[in-house]
């Protein structure tokens, strides 16, 4: 197992001991990233509960843009399979959805179910010269008949209103909470005349998996703290970047067994990094290389195409340990230190 302690190569036991020592000395540690398979996210959640750490995921900004809109105005959503099978008009909002695998499927197929079956599919784009939430608000105003001065937006509004089954694809992190709320309002307005649904696209950061694990483990969304030995949910208080910037966090564990860039604030704390690929030995005080789920080790991951969790076998099995195994060893070492 490849591991480094303070930039120098270390064996597995030495790295685990060093990681346990950092967490044992901390009063308010934060576990961030959680860009991993379900087993590793669960192991991190259980370890956080035992030592009083807080949890935040890599894609939580997008999660809370969606959850905030859901709490305030509700949502009319669908699934990727329904969009592929039924949608005859699809609107891509912003830049992020254009590179999604779902869009490639939509371009390569036509509706096969429902009233639009056998007909063509039209993909439209909302290109925002102004901030994206403002562009969505202007589109909604054109769709409601309150504006008619922008021919491009008017054409988009008419195309959505005339759809048999319309779908609006967006990235919540790109759109933001206010933009998501306005977009859901647009979709609800369109449903007074036709069928239209919104579909939030997630990235490859496994935030949706972290959200699922947090919900069934703690009864809350991600950004949970265990400082008082019960799960407490607070999207502002347990924001990992804020905790690091304010000095409230005194140690960090970065979990990213899927490819992702570590945050700059990680180097400013006593920290542990469990990462895949070819790690930078200086990215944290303790760095341990783990297997990438779905590539080097098996694991349950969020499947964007199915909008659910599914097992992914390793494409090229490697000798690196799974992140859940390392977290288990750190937990066992902390227990042994406590007993001693």
HELIX and SHEET records of a PDB file:
HELIX    1   1 UNK A   12  UNK A   25  1                                  14    
HELIX    2   2 UNK A   38  UNK A   51  1                                  14    
HELIX    3   3 UNK A   60  UNK A   73  1                                  14    
HELIX    4   4 UNK A   80  UNK A   86  1                                   7    
HELIX    5   5 UNK A   96  UNK A   99  5                                   4    
HELIX    6   6 UNK A  101  UNK A  108  1                                   8    
HELIX    7   7 UNK A  132  UNK A  143  1                                  12    
HELIX    8   8 UNK A  151  UNK A  161  1                                  11    
HELIX    9   9 UNK A  172  UNK A  190  1                                  19    
HELIX   10  10 UNK A  207  UNK A  218  1                                  12    
HELIX   11  11 UNK A  240  UNK A  246  1                                   7    
HELIX   12  12 UNK A  264  UNK A  268  5                                   5    
HELIX   13  13 UNK A  323  UNK A  339  1                                  17    
SHEET    1   A 9 UNK A   8  UNK A  10  0                                        
SHEET    2   A 9 UNK A   3  UNK A   5 -1                                        
SHEET    3   A 9 UNK A 286  UNK A 289 -1                                        
SHEET    4   A 9 UNK A 271  UNK A 275  1                                        
SHEET    5   A 9 UNK A 251  UNK A 256  1                                        
SHEET    6   A 9 UNK A  29  UNK A  35  1                                        
SHEET    7   A 9 UNK A  54  UNK A  55  1                                        
SHEET    8   A 9 UNK A 224  UNK A 225 -1                                        
SHEET    9   A 9 UNK A 232  UNK A 233 -1                                        
SHEET    1   B 4 UNK A 122  UNK A 126  0                                        
SHEET    2   B 4 UNK A  89  UNK A  93  1                                        
SHEET    3   B 4 UNK A 166  UNK A 170  1                                        
SHEET    4   B 4 UNK A 196  UNK A 200  1                                        
SHEET    1   C 2 UNK A 299  UNK A 303  0                                        
SHEET    2   C 2 UNK A 308  UNK A 312 -1                                        
END                                                                             
